[in-house]
Amino acid sequence: MSASRGTGPVSPLAGELVGAPVRLTVAPGVVPLPLEGTIVDETLSTFLVRRSPTGRTLRIAKQGLEGSILLDGAEIPLSGEPLRVRPEDRTKRLAWRGSGRLA
């Protein structure tokens, strides 16, 4: 018997987040909020966000992060705590298990 991959549609967060527009409403240590920009890099614990008006980049901790992200034309709520995994593991995990695990 073969194992079934996932229980439903794949979460939009299973894909690449780099290049996606983001709006952060809660980000520990970041002032002023809300912060709008584009994700330019992602690590296990942080996002590197380029601010829209200034072009300056800020490293934002995923822990305690709240906001929204625009993926494929849809605004999706973003919570940093469940995303505190390596980006390559997040994509594998969400694609394997379906949408109910991290989002």
C-alpha positions, 0 to 999 in steps of 0.5 A: 500500500502507498501512503497518501500525500496530504489531506486537502489542498496545499497551503499557499504558504507551501510555496516560495515567500521571497518576493511576496509583498507583506504588511506587518502589524505586530513585529517585536522590536520594529518601529514604526508599524505597520511595516509594508515591504517585500520579503527578500530573504528568509531564514529559520527564524527571520525574514529580511524585508525591504521597506517599500518607500525607502528601500531599506532592508530590515531583519524581522524575527518570525517569533511574535510576528503578525500581519498579512502576505499577498500570494497569487493575488490573495491576502493571507493572514501571516503568523510568524511562529508556525513559520519558524522552520527552515524554508525548505522544510516548510515547503516539504512539510506543507506539501506532504501534509496538506494545508492544516498543519502550519497555516 
